[in-house]
Amino acid sequence: MRKMAERLDEAFEYSAIWYLEKGEFEELTDEEHRNVKSFYAFKESVKEMSPALMQDAADLAAKYPELFEQSLTTLVSSVCDQFRPATAAEFVAQLNTFIRRSTEALVPG
């Protein structure tokens, strides 16, 4: 589970940095500033996630590594005013649901 916490921490940090680097070349919108704050809030709250939720994410990542990474990238890219979880736990719950729905669509019958 430590590896999963590190992966989430990294994803949230890099997402915040992406916006901060973008801000070096153009002014960020208010929404983009909120996104940076959200990613840092997610990063800070990873350690507060329940072990069960973290284990669920780790299990999904182990079973579907490519889908997990693609889904994580898609979801961090989707953070905006219409999709703004308050904590890493809320984000990961959505991520796990997204992955499960994607795998259910792959199961025949």
PDB file as gemmi writes it, atoms N, CA and C in Angstrom:
CRYST1    1.000    1.000    1.000  90.00  90.00  90.00 P 1                      
ATOM      1  N   MET A   1       0.827  -1.203   0.000  1.00  0.00           N  
ATOM      2  CA  MET A   1       0.000   0.000   0.000  1.00  0.00           C  
ATOM      3  C   MET A   1       0.862   1.254   0.000  1.00  0.00           C  
ATOM      4  N   ARG A   2       2.071   1.155   0.523  1.00  0.00           N  
ATOM      5  CA  ARG A   2       2.956   2.317   0.526  1.00  0.00           C  
ATOM      6  C   ARG A   2       3.268   2.755  -0.899  1.00  0.00           C  
ATOM      7  N   LYS A   3       3.445   1.765  -1.781  1.00  0.00           N  
ATOM      8  CA  LYS A   3       3.726   2.068  -3.183  1.00  0.00           C  
ATOM      9  C   LYS A   3       2.545   2.828  -3.814  1.00  0.00           C  
ATOM     10  N   MET A   4       1.324   2.420  -3.469  1.00  0.00           N  
ATOM     11  CA  MET A   4       0.147   3.104  -3.998  1.00  0.00           C  
ATOM     12  C   MET A   4       0.087   4.529  -3.471  1.00  0.00           C  
ATOM     13  N   ALA A   5       0.352   4.723  -2.203  1.00  0.00           N  
ATOM     14  CA  ALA A   5       0.352   6.073  -1.625  1.00  0.00           C  
ATOM     15  C   ALA A   5       1.385   6.948  -2.331  1.00  0.00           C  
ATOM     16  N   GLU A   6       2.547   6.377  -2.610  1.00  0.00           N  
ATOM     17  CA  GLU A   6       3.590   7.127  -3.318  1.00  0.00           C  
ATOM     18  C   GLU A   6       3.159   7.467  -4.735  1.00  0.00           C  
ATOM     19  N   ARG A   7       2.488   6.531  -5.405  1.00  0.00           N  
ATOM     20  CA  ARG A   7       2.038   6.780  -6.790  1.00  0.00           C  
ATOM     21  C   ARG A   7       0.994   7.890  -6.820  1.00  0.00           C  
ATOM     22  N   LEU A   8       0.059   7.868  -5.898  1.00  0.00           N  
ATOM     23  CA  LEU A   8      -0.964   8.914  -5.834  1.00  0.00           C  
ATOM     24  C   LEU A   8      -0.337  10.257  -5.498  1.00  0.00           C  
ATOM     25  N   ASP A   9       0.550  10.258  -4.525  1.00  0.00           N  
ATOM     26  CA  ASP A   9       1.254  11.469  -4.122  1.00  0.00           C  
ATOM     27  C   ASP A   9       1.969  12.088  -5.332  1.00  0.00           C  
ATOM     28  N   GLU A  10       2.641  11.244  -6.081  1.00  0.00           N  
ATOM     29  CA  GLU A  10       3.367  11.689  -7.268  1.00  0.00           C  
ATOM     30  C   GLU A  10       2.416  12.277  -8.320  1.00  0.00           C  
ATOM     31  N   ALA A  11       1.313  11.593  -8.565  1.00  0.00           N  
ATOM     32  CA  ALA A  11       0.352  12.066  -9.563  1.00  0.00           C  
ATOM     33  C   ALA A  11      -0.227  13.421  -9.182  1.00  0.00           C  
ATOM     34  N   PHE A  12      -0.548  13.600  -7.912  1.00  0.00           N  
ATOM     35  CA  PHE A  12      -1.111  14.872  -7.459  1.00  0.00           C  
ATOM     36  C   PHE A  12      -0.070  15.984  -7.518  1.00  0.00           C  
ATOM     37  N   GLU A  13       1.152  15.672  -7.107  1.00  0.00           N  
ATOM     38  CA  GLU A  13       2.235  16.666  -7.146  1.00  0.00           C  
ATOM     39  C   GLU A  13       2.511  17.111  -8.584  1.00  0.00           C  
ATOM     40  N   TYR A  14       2.648  16.156  -9.491  1.00  0.00           N  
ATOM     41  CA  TYR A  14       2.941  16.499 -10.891  1.00  0.00           C  
ATOM     42  C   TYR A  14       1.798  17.278 -11.528  1.00  0.00           C  
ATOM     43  N   SER A  15       0.583  16.970 -11.149  1.00  0.00           N  
ATOM     44  CA  SER A  15      -0.559  17.704 -11.702  1.00  0.00           C  
ATOM     45  C   SER A  15      -0.531  19.161 -11.251  1.00  0.00           C  
ATOM     46  N   ALA A  16      -0.212  19.391  -9.989  1.00  0.00           N  
ATOM     47  CA  ALA A  16      -0.098  20.764  -9.491  1.00  0.00           C  
ATOM     48  C   ALA A  16       1.045  21.488 -10.189  1.00  0.00           C  
ATOM     49  N   ILE A  17       2.173  20.813 -10.327  1.00  0.00           N  
ATOM     50  CA  ILE A  17       3.339  21.417 -10.983  1.00  0.00           C  
ATOM     51  C   ILE A  17       3.030  21.768 -12.429  1.00  0.00           C  
ATOM     52  N   TRP A  18       2.262  20.938 -13.102  1.00  0.00           N  
ATOM     53  CA  TRP A  18       1.911  21.212 -14.499  1.00  0.00           C  
ATOM     54  C   TRP A  18       1.247  22.588 -14.606  1.00  0.00           C  
ATOM     55  N   TYR A  19       0.299  22.840 -13.730  1.00  0.00           N  
ATOM     56  CA  TYR A  19      -0.371  24.148 -13.743  1.00  0.00           C  
ATOM     57  C   TYR A  19       0.586  25.262 -13.355  1.00  0.00           C  
ATOM     58  N   LEU A  20       1.417  25.032 -12.365  1.00  0.00           N  
ATOM     59  CA  LEU A  20       2.352  26.073 -11.930  1.00  0.00           C  
ATOM     60  C   LEU A  20       3.333  26.425 -13.045  1.00  0.00           C  
ATOM     61  N   GLU A  21       3.792  25.420 -13.784  1.00  0.00           N  
ATOM     62  CA  GLU A  21       4.681  25.696 -14.914  1.00  0.00           C  
ATOM     63  C   GLU A  21       3.934  26.417 -16.026  1.00  0.00           C  
ATOM     64  N   LYS A  22       2.700  26.043 -16.263  1.00  0.00           N  
ATOM     65  CA  LYS A  22       1.879  26.743 -17.251  1.00  0.00           C  
ATOM     66  C   LYS A  22       1.754  28.215 -16.870  1.00  0.00           C  
ATOM     67  N   GLY A  23       1.646  28.483 -15.576  1.00  0.00           N  
ATOM     68  CA  GLY A  23       1.512  29.840 -15.068  1.00  0.00           C  
ATOM     69  C   GLY A  23       2.743  30.699 -15.299  1.00  0.00           C  
ATOM     70  N   GLU A  24       3.865  30.072 -15.610  1.00  0.00           N  
ATOM     71  CA  GLU A  24       5.070  30.836 -15.925  1.00  0.00           C  
ATOM     72  C   GLU A  24       4.968  31.504 -17.292  1.00  0.00           C  
ATOM     73  N   PHE A  25       4.095  30.984 -18.156  1.00  0.00           N  
ATOM     74  CA  PHE A  25       3.983  31.488 -19.522  1.00  0.00           C  
ATOM     75  C   PHE A  25       2.690  32.241 -19.792  1.00  0.00           C  
ATOM     76  N   GLU A  26       1.695  31.965 -19.006  1.00  0.00           N  
ATOM     77  CA  GLU A  26       0.417  32.659 -19.148  1.00  0.00           C  
ATOM     78  C   GLU A  26      -0.274  32.692 -17.791  1.00  0.00           C  
ATOM     79  N   GLU A  27      -1.128  33.661 -17.618  1.00  0.00           N  
ATOM     80  CA  GLU A  27      -1.829  33.781 -16.340  1.00  0.00           C  
ATOM     81  C   GLU A  27      -2.840  32.657 -16.204  1.00  0.00           C  
ATOM     82  N   LEU A  28      -2.828  32.018 -15.045  1.00  0.00           N  
ATOM     83  CA  LEU A  28      -3.791  30.949 -14.796  1.00  0.00           C  
ATOM     84  C   LEU A  28      -5.161  31.550 -14.508  1.00  0.00           C  
ATOM     85  N   THR A  29      -6.185  30.824 -14.917  1.00  0.00           N  
ATOM     86  CA  THR A  29      -7.544  31.235 -14.608  1.00  0.00           C  
ATOM     87  C   THR A  29      -7.822  30.949 -13.138  1.00  0.00           C  
ATOM     88  N   ASP A  30      -8.908  31.497 -12.636  1.00  0.00           N  
ATOM     89  CA  ASP A  30      -9.299  31.218 -11.249  1.00  0.00           C  
ATOM     90  C   ASP A  30      -9.517  29.718 -11.051  1.00  0.00           C  
ATOM     91  N   GLU A  31     -10.133  29.070 -12.024  1.00  0.00           N  
ATOM     92  CA  GLU A  31     -10.367  27.634 -11.932  1.00  0.00           C  
ATOM     93  C   GLU A  31      -9.042  26.870 -11.879  1.00  0.00           C  
ATOM     94  N   GLU A  32      -8.072  27.268 -12.671  1.00  0.00           N  
ATOM     95  CA  GLU A  32      -6.767  26.601 -12.653  1.00  0.00           C  
ATOM     96  C   GLU A  32      -6.066  26.787 -11.306  1.00  0.00           C  
ATOM     97  N   HIS A  33      -6.207  27.957 -10.706  1.00  0.00           N  
ATOM     98  CA  HIS A  33      -5.667  28.173  -9.358  1.00  0.00           C  
ATOM     99  C   HIS A  33      -6.353  27.235  -8.360  1.00  0.00           C  
ATOM    100  N   ARG A  34      -7.661  27.064  -8.503  1.00  0.00           N  
ATOM    101  CA  ARG A  34      -8.385  26.137  -7.622  1.00  0.00           C  
ATOM    102  C   ARG A  34      -7.904  24.702  -7.846  1.00  0.00           C  
ATOM    103  N   ASN A  35      -7.582  24.370  -9.097  1.00  0.00           N  
ATOM    104  CA  ASN A  35      -7.071  23.029  -9.389  1.00  0.00           C  
ATOM    105  C   ASN A  35      -5.758  22.779  -8.649  1.00  0.00           C  
ATOM    106  N   VAL A  36      -4.859  23.751  -8.681  1.00  0.00           N  
ATOM    107  CA  VAL A  36      -3.585  23.609  -7.961  1.00  0.00           C  
ATOM    108  C   VAL A  36      -3.853  23.365  -6.480  1.00  0.00           C  
ATOM    109  N   LYS A  37      -4.732  24.160  -5.902  1.00  0.00           N  
ATOM    110  CA  LYS A  37      -5.062  23.983  -4.482  1.00  0.00           C  
ATOM    111  C   LYS A  37      -5.655  22.606  -4.227  1.00  0.00           C  
ATOM    112  N   SER A  38      -6.490  22.134  -5.139  1.00  0.00           N  
ATOM    113  CA  SER A  38      -7.099  20.806  -4.986  1.00  0.00           C  
ATOM    114  C   SER A  38      -6.033  19.716  -5.011  1.00  0.00           C  
ATOM    115  N   PHE A  39      -5.104  19.795  -5.964  1.00  0.00           N  
ATOM    116  CA  PHE A  39      -4.082  18.754  -6.052  1.00  0.00           C  
ATOM    117  C   PHE A  39      -3.208  18.723  -4.802  1.00  0.00           C  
ATOM    118  N   TYR A  40      -2.892  19.889  -4.250  1.00  0.00           N  
ATOM    119  CA  TYR A  40      -2.110  19.903  -3.016  1.00  0.00           C  
ATOM    120  C   TYR A  40      -2.948  19.383  -1.839  1.00  0.00           C  
ATOM    121  N   ALA A  41      -4.244  19.654  -1.848  1.00  0.00           N  
ATOM    122  CA  ALA A  41      -5.119  19.108  -0.800  1.00  0.00           C  
ATOM    123  C   ALA A  41      -5.193  17.581  -0.921  1.00  0.00           C  
ATOM    124  N   PHE A  42      -5.274  17.075  -2.151  1.00  0.00           N  
ATOM    125  CA  PHE A  42      -5.278  15.627  -2.350  1.00  0.00           C  
ATOM    126  C   PHE A  42      -3.974  15.034  -1.821  1.00  0.00           C  
ATOM    127  N   LYS A  43      -2.870  15.661  -2.191  1.00  0.00           N  
ATOM    128  CA  LYS A  43      -1.548  15.182  -1.791  1.00  0.00           C  
ATOM    129  C   LYS A  43      -1.441  15.109  -0.265  1.00  0.00           C  
ATOM    130  N   GLU A  44      -1.922  16.136   0.392  1.00  0.00           N  
ATOM    131  CA  GLU A  44      -1.861  16.176   1.852  1.00  0.00           C  
ATOM    132  C   GLU A  44      -2.773  15.138   2.505  1.00  0.00           C  
ATOM    133  N   SER A  45      -3.859  14.794   1.841  1.00  0.00           N  
ATOM    134  CA  SER A  45      -4.833  13.896   2.466  1.00  0.00           C  
ATOM    135  C   SER A  45      -4.637  12.421   2.102  1.00  0.00           C  
ATOM    136  N   VAL A  46      -3.635  12.108   1.277  1.00  0.00           N  
ATOM    137  CA  VAL A  46      -3.382  10.702   0.937  1.00  0.00           C  
ATOM    138  C   VAL A  46      -3.155   9.884   2.201  1.00  0.00           C  
ATOM    139  N   LYS A  47      -2.399  10.434   3.128  1.00  0.00           N  
ATOM    140  CA  LYS A  47      -2.070   9.694   4.363  1.00  0.00           C  
ATOM    141  C   LYS A  47      -3.292   9.462   5.247  1.00  0.00           C  
ATOM    142  N   GLU A  48      -4.375  10.168   4.995  1.00  0.00           N  
ATOM    143  CA  GLU A  48      -5.588  10.018   5.791  1.00  0.00           C  
ATOM    144  C   GLU A  48      -6.580   9.023   5.190  1.00  0.00           C  
ATOM    145  N   MET A  49      -6.244   8.480   4.028  1.00  0.00           N  
ATOM    146  CA  MET A  49      -7.145   7.525   3.379  1.00  0.00           C  
ATOM    147  C   MET A  49      -7.256   6.255   4.205  1.00  0.00           C  
ATOM    148  N   SER A  50      -8.411   5.635   4.150  1.00  0.00           N  
ATOM    149  CA  SER A  50      -8.593   4.380   4.877  1.00  0.00           C  
ATOM    150  C   SER A  50      -7.726   3.291   4.233  1.00  0.00           C  
ATOM    151  N   PRO A  51      -7.207   2.392   5.048  1.00  0.00           N  
ATOM    152  CA  PRO A  51      -6.418   1.286   4.499  1.00  0.00           C  
ATOM    153  C   PRO A  51      -7.215   0.449   3.489  1.00  0.00           C  
ATOM    154  N   ALA A  52      -8.505   0.278   3.725  1.00  0.00           N  
ATOM    155  CA  ALA A  52      -9.330  -0.520   2.814  1.00  0.00           C  
ATOM    156  C   ALA A  52      -9.421   0.130   1.433  1.00  0.00           C  
ATOM    157  N   LEU A  53      -9.610   1.436   1.398  1.00  0.00           N  
ATOM    158  CA  LEU A  53      -9.685   2.147   0.121  1.00  0.00           C  
ATOM    159  C   LEU A  53      -8.343   2.103  -0.600  1.00  0.00           C  
ATOM    160  N   MET A  54      -7.262   2.301   0.137  1.00  0.00           N  
ATOM    161  CA  MET A  54      -5.923   2.239  -0.446  1.00  0.00           C  
ATOM    162  C   MET A  54      -5.639   0.841  -0.987  1.00  0.00           C  
ATOM    163  N   GLN A  55      -6.031  -0.192  -0.237  1.00  0.00           N  
ATOM    164  CA  GLN A  55      -5.816  -1.571  -0.680  1.00  0.00           C  
ATOM    165  C   GLN A  55      -6.635  -1.874  -1.922  1.00  0.00           C  
ATOM    166  N   ASP A  56      -7.857  -1.374  -1.978  1.00  0.00           N  
ATOM    167  CA  ASP A  56      -8.708  -1.567  -3.148  1.00  0.00           C  
ATOM    168  C   ASP A  56      -8.037  -0.974  -4.385  1.00  0.00           C  
ATOM    169  N   ALA A  57      -7.507   0.229  -4.261  1.00  0.00           N  
ATOM    170  CA  ALA A  57      -6.811   0.867  -5.379  1.00  0.00           C  
ATOM    171  C   ALA A  57      -5.573   0.065  -5.763  1.00  0.00           C  
ATOM    172  N   ALA A  58      -4.827  -0.394  -4.783  1.00  0.00           N  
ATOM    173  CA  ALA A  58      -3.621  -1.186  -5.055  1.00  0.00           C  
ATOM    174  C   ALA A  58      -3.976  -2.495  -5.761  1.00  0.00           C  
ATOM    175  N   ASP A  59      -5.052  -3.126  -5.339  1.00  0.00           N  
ATOM    176  CA  ASP A  59      -5.497  -4.373  -5.980  1.00  0.00           C  
ATOM    177  C   ASP A  59      -5.890  -4.128  -7.436  1.00  0.00           C  
ATOM    178  N   LEU A  60      -6.623  -3.054  -7.671  1.00  0.00           N  
ATOM    179  CA  LEU A  60      -7.022  -2.731  -9.043  1.00  0.00           C  
ATOM    180  C   LEU A  60      -5.802  -2.407  -9.907  1.00  0.00           C  
ATOM    181  N   ALA A  61      -4.840  -1.691  -9.336  1.00  0.00           N  
ATOM    182  CA  ALA A  61      -3.621  -1.358 -10.079  1.00  0.00           C  
ATOM    183  C   ALA A  61      -2.823  -2.614 -10.420  1.00  0.00           C  
ATOM    184  N   ALA A  62      -2.793  -3.573  -9.496  1.00  0.00           N  
ATOM    185  CA  ALA A  62      -2.068  -4.818  -9.741  1.00  0.00           C  
ATOM    186  C   ALA A  62      -2.761  -5.667 -10.806  1.00  0.00           C  
ATOM    187  N   LYS A  63      -4.078  -5.679 -10.772  1.00  0.00           N  
ATOM    188  CA  LYS A  63      -4.849  -6.508 -11.705  1.00  0.00           C  
ATOM    189  C   LYS A  63      -4.942  -5.880 -13.095  1.00  0.00           C  
ATOM    190  N   TYR A  64      -5.041  -4.555 -13.149  1.00  0.00           N  
ATOM    191  CA  TYR A  64      -5.202  -3.830 -14.417  1.00  0.00           C  
ATOM    192  C   TYR A  64      -4.208  -2.660 -14.482  1.00  0.00           C  
ATOM    193  N   PRO A  65      -2.909  -2.933 -14.572  1.00  0.00           N  
ATOM    194  CA  PRO A  65      -1.929  -1.843 -14.481  1.00  0.00           C  
ATOM    195  C   PRO A  65      -2.074  -0.759 -15.551  1.00  0.00           C  
ATOM    196  N   GLU A  66      -2.281  -1.157 -16.785  1.00  0.00           N  
ATOM    197  CA  GLU A  66      -2.410  -0.151 -17.850  1.00  0.00           C  
ATOM    198  C   GLU A  66      -3.691   0.653 -17.693  1.00  0.00           C  
ATOM    199  N   LEU A  67      -4.776  -0.023 -17.395  1.00  0.00           N  
ATOM    200  CA  LEU A  67      -6.056   0.658 -17.203  1.00  0.00           C  
ATOM    201  C   LEU A  67      -5.981   1.587 -15.992  1.00  0.00           C  
ATOM    202  N   PHE A  68      -5.306   1.136 -14.936  1.00  0.00           N  
ATOM    203  CA  PHE A  68      -5.166   1.986 -13.758  1.00  0.00           C  
ATOM    204  C   PHE A  68      -4.444   3.280 -14.112  1.00  0.00           C  
ATOM    205  N   GLU A  69      -3.310   3.185 -14.782  1.00  0.00           N  
ATOM    206  CA  GLU A  69      -2.542   4.382 -15.127  1.00  0.00           C  
ATOM    207  C   GLU A  69      -3.319   5.295 -16.073  1.00  0.00           C  
ATOM    208  N   GLN A  70      -3.981   4.701 -17.053  1.00  0.00           N  
ATOM    209  CA  GLN A  70      -4.787   5.491 -17.984  1.00  0.00           C  
ATOM    210  C   GLN A  70      -5.933   6.181 -17.245  1.00  0.00           C  
ATOM    211  N   SER A  71      -6.572   5.475 -16.346  1.00  0.00           N  
ATOM    212  CA  SER A  71      -7.687   6.039 -15.590  1.00  0.00           C  
ATOM    213  C   SER A  71      -7.218   7.129 -14.640  1.00  0.00           C  
ATOM    214  N   LEU A  72      -6.089   6.923 -13.990  1.00  0.00           N  
ATOM    215  CA  LEU A  72      -5.531   7.936 -13.100  1.00  0.00           C  
ATOM    216  C   LEU A  72      -5.227   9.210 -13.875  1.00  0.00           C  
ATOM    217  N   THR A  73      -4.600   9.057 -15.029  1.00  0.00           N  
ATOM    218  CA  THR A  73      -4.284  10.219 -15.871  1.00  0.00           C  
ATOM    219  C   THR A  73      -5.553  10.929 -16.328  1.00  0.00           C  
ATOM    220  N   THR A  74      -6.532  10.157 -16.737  1.00  0.00           N  
ATOM    221  CA  THR A  74      -7.801  10.737 -17.184  1.00  0.00           C  
ATOM    222  C   THR A  74      -8.477  11.501 -16.053  1.00  0.00           C  
ATOM    223  N   LEU A  75      -8.492  10.913 -14.880  1.00  0.00           N  
ATOM    224  CA  LEU A  75      -9.191  11.546 -13.760  1.00  0.00           C  
ATOM    225  C   LEU A  75      -8.471  12.797 -13.256  1.00  0.00           C  
ATOM    226  N   VAL A  76      -7.143  12.775 -13.173  1.00  0.00           N  
ATOM    227  CA  VAL A  76      -6.460  14.008 -12.746  1.00  0.00           C  
ATOM    228  C   VAL A  76      -6.644  15.101 -13.782  1.00  0.00           C  
ATOM    229  N   SER A  77      -6.738  14.718 -15.046  1.00  0.00           N  
ATOM    230  CA  SER A  77      -6.979  15.700 -16.107  1.00  0.00           C  
ATOM    231  C   SER A  77      -8.402  16.239 -16.083  1.00  0.00           C  
ATOM    232  N   SER A  78      -9.295  15.526 -15.412  1.00  0.00           N  
ATOM    233  CA  SER A  78     -10.704  15.916 -15.358  1.00  0.00           C  
ATOM    234  C   SER A  78     -11.038  16.840 -14.197  1.00  0.00           C  
ATOM    235  N   VAL A  79     -10.092  17.055 -13.284  1.00  0.00           N  
ATOM    236  CA  VAL A  79     -10.360  17.915 -12.137  1.00  0.00           C  
ATOM    237  C   VAL A  79     -10.655  19.327 -12.639  1.00  0.00           C  
ATOM    238  N   CYS A  80     -11.807  19.833 -12.238  1.00  0.00           N  
ATOM    239  CA  CYS A  80     -12.257  21.167 -12.637  1.00  0.00           C  
ATOM    240  C   CYS A  80     -13.400  21.549 -11.700  1.00  0.00           C  
ATOM    241  N   ASP A  81     -14.033  22.655 -11.967  1.00  0.00           N  
ATOM    242  CA  ASP A  81     -15.121  23.080 -11.089  1.00  0.00           C  
ATOM    243  C   ASP A  81     -16.312  22.110 -11.108  1.00  0.00           C  
ATOM    244  N   GLN A  82     -16.487  21.354 -12.189  1.00  0.00           N  
ATOM    245  CA  GLN A  82     -17.579  20.387 -12.257  1.00  0.00           C  
ATOM    246  C   GLN A  82     -17.215  19.051 -11.611  1.00  0.00           C  
ATOM    247  N   PHE A  83     -15.937  18.776 -11.445  1.00  0.00           N  
ATOM    248  CA  PHE A  83     -15.457  17.563 -10.779  1.00  0.00           C  
ATOM    249  C   PHE A  83     -14.306  17.958  -9.869  1.00  0.00           C  
ATOM    250  N   ARG A  84     -14.638  18.209  -8.624  1.00  0.00           N  
ATOM    251  CA  ARG A  84     -13.627  18.655  -7.670  1.00  0.00           C  
ATOM    252  C   ARG A  84     -13.813  17.920  -6.338  1.00  0.00           C  
ATOM    253  N   PRO A  85     -13.250  16.708  -6.240  1.00  0.00           N  
ATOM    254  CA  PRO A  85     -13.304  16.018  -4.953  1.00  0.00           C  
ATOM    255  C   PRO A  85     -12.591  16.855  -3.891  1.00  0.00           C  
ATOM    256  N   ALA A  86     -12.979  16.676  -2.649  1.00  0.00           N  
ATOM    257  CA  ALA A  86     -12.381  17.463  -1.567  1.00  0.00           C  
ATOM    258  C   ALA A  86     -11.111  16.820  -1.020  1.00  0.00           C  
ATOM    259  N   THR A  87     -11.012  15.501  -1.133  1.00  0.00           N  
ATOM    260  CA  THR A  87      -9.886  14.777  -0.544  1.00  0.00           C  
ATOM    261  C   THR A  87      -9.380  13.699  -1.504  1.00  0.00           C  
ATOM    262  N   ALA A  88      -8.215  13.171  -1.173  1.00  0.00           N  
ATOM    263  CA  ALA A  88      -7.679  12.052  -1.947  1.00  0.00           C  
ATOM    264  C   ALA A  88      -8.621  10.851  -1.868  1.00  0.00           C  
ATOM    265  N   ALA A  89      -9.233  10.637  -0.714  1.00  0.00           N  
ATOM    266  CA  ALA A  89     -10.159   9.506  -0.565  1.00  0.00           C  
ATOM    267  C   ALA A  89     -11.327   9.633  -1.536  1.00  0.00           C  
ATOM    268  N   GLU A  90     -11.900  10.819  -1.654  1.00  0.00           N  
ATOM    269  CA  GLU A  90     -12.994  11.019  -2.608  1.00  0.00           C  
ATOM    270  C   GLU A  90     -12.512  10.800  -4.036  1.00  0.00           C  
ATOM    271  N   PHE A  91     -11.322  11.287  -4.335  1.00  0.00           N  
ATOM    272  CA  PHE A  91     -10.755  11.106  -5.673  1.00  0.00           C  
ATOM    273  C   PHE A  91     -10.555   9.617  -5.967  1.00  0.00           C  
ATOM    274  N   VAL A  92      -9.937   8.887  -5.032  1.00  0.00           N  
ATOM    275  CA  VAL A  92      -9.637   7.473  -5.248  1.00  0.00           C  
ATOM    276  C   VAL A  92     -10.913   6.635  -5.304  1.00  0.00           C  
ATOM    277  N   ALA A  93     -11.914   6.999  -4.549  1.00  0.00           N  
ATOM    278  CA  ALA A  93     -13.198   6.288  -4.641  1.00  0.00           C  
ATOM    279  C   ALA A  93     -13.763   6.410  -6.054  1.00  0.00           C  
ATOM    280  N   GLN A  94     -13.668   7.603  -6.620  1.00  0.00           N  
ATOM    281  CA  GLN A  94     -14.120   7.815  -8.005  1.00  0.00           C  
ATOM    282  C   GLN A  94     -13.245   7.025  -8.982  1.00  0.00           C  
ATOM    283  N   LEU A  95     -11.940   7.027  -8.744  1.00  0.00           N  
ATOM    284  CA  LEU A  95     -11.007   6.287  -9.593  1.00  0.00           C  
ATOM    285  C   LEU A  95     -11.334   4.800  -9.581  1.00  0.00           C  
ATOM    286  N   ASN A  96     -11.532   4.240  -8.405  1.00  0.00           N  
ATOM    287  CA  ASN A  96     -11.846   2.815  -8.296  1.00  0.00           C  
ATOM    288  C   ASN A  96     -13.162   2.481  -9.004  1.00  0.00           C  
ATOM    289  N   THR A  97     -14.150   3.337  -8.834  1.00  0.00           N  
ATOM    290  CA  THR A  97     -15.439   3.134  -9.512  1.00  0.00           C  
ATOM    291  C   THR A  97     -15.264   3.196 -11.031  1.00  0.00           C  
ATOM    292  N   PHE A  98     -14.494   4.154 -11.497  1.00  0.00           N  
ATOM    293  CA  PHE A  98     -14.229   4.321 -12.933  1.00  0.00           C  
ATOM    294  C   PHE A  98     -13.575   3.058 -13.501  1.00  0.00           C  
ATOM    295  N   ILE A  99     -12.597   2.525 -12.791  1.00  0.00           N  
ATOM    296  CA  ILE A  99     -11.899   1.319 -13.255  1.00  0.00           C  
ATOM    297  C   ILE A  99     -12.846   0.126 -13.253  1.00  0.00           C  
ATOM    298  N   ARG A 100     -13.637  -0.011 -12.207  1.00  0.00           N  
ATOM    299  CA  ARG A 100     -14.585  -1.142 -12.146  1.00  0.00           C  
ATOM    300  C   ARG A 100     -15.594  -1.075 -13.293  1.00  0.00           C  
ATOM    301  N   ARG A 101     -16.123   0.107 -13.545  1.00  0.00           N  
ATOM    302  CA  ARG A 101     -17.082   0.249 -14.654  1.00  0.00           C  
ATOM    303  C   ARG A 101     -16.417  -0.079 -15.991  1.00  0.00           C  
ATOM    304  N   SER A 102     -15.178   0.330 -16.149  1.00  0.00           N  
ATOM    305  CA  SER A 102     -14.454   0.046 -17.390  1.00  0.00           C  
ATOM    306  C   SER A 102     -14.235  -1.452 -17.561  1.00  0.00           C  
ATOM    307  N   THR A 103     -13.922  -2.152 -16.495  1.00  0.00           N  
ATOM    308  CA  THR A 103     -13.669  -3.594 -16.601  1.00  0.00           C  
ATOM    309  C   THR A 103     -14.967  -4.361 -16.767  1.00  0.00           C  
ATOM    310  N   GLU A 104     -16.065  -3.876 -16.200  1.00  0.00           N  
ATOM    311  CA  GLU A 104     -17.361  -4.530 -16.382  1.00  0.00           C  
ATOM    312  C   GLU A 104     -17.778  -4.475 -17.849  1.00  0.00           C  
ATOM    313  N   ALA A 105     -17.428  -3.392 -18.519  1.00  0.00           N  
ATOM    314  CA  ALA A 105     -17.767  -3.258 -19.935  1.00  0.00           C  
ATOM    315  C   ALA A 105     -16.977  -4.244 -20.781  1.00  0.00           C  
ATOM    316  N   LEU A 106     -15.844  -4.719 -20.281  1.00  0.00           N  
ATOM    317  CA  LEU A 106     -15.008  -5.654 -21.022  1.00  0.00           C  
ATOM    318  C   LEU A 106     -15.430  -7.109 -20.861  1.00  0.00           C  
ATOM    319  N   VAL A 107     -16.215  -7.369 -19.800  1.00  0.00           N  
ATOM    320  CA  VAL A 107     -16.626  -8.747 -19.508  1.00  0.00           C  
ATOM    321  C   VAL A 107     -17.793  -9.131 -20.429  1.00  0.00           C  
ATOM    322  N   PRO A 108     -17.617 -10.194 -21.223  1.00  0.00           N  
ATOM    323  CA  PRO A 108     -18.710 -10.617 -22.124  1.00  0.00           C  
ATOM    324  C   PRO A 108     -19.887 -11.199 -21.358  1.00  0.00           C  
ATOM    325  N   GLY A 109     -21.073 -10.983 -21.935  1.00  0.00           N  
ATOM    326  CA  GLY A 109     -22.264 -11.639 -21.441  1.00  0.00           C  
ATOM    327  C   GLY A 109     -22.945 -10.914 -20.392  1.00  0.00           C  
TER     328      GLY A 109                                                      
END                                                                             
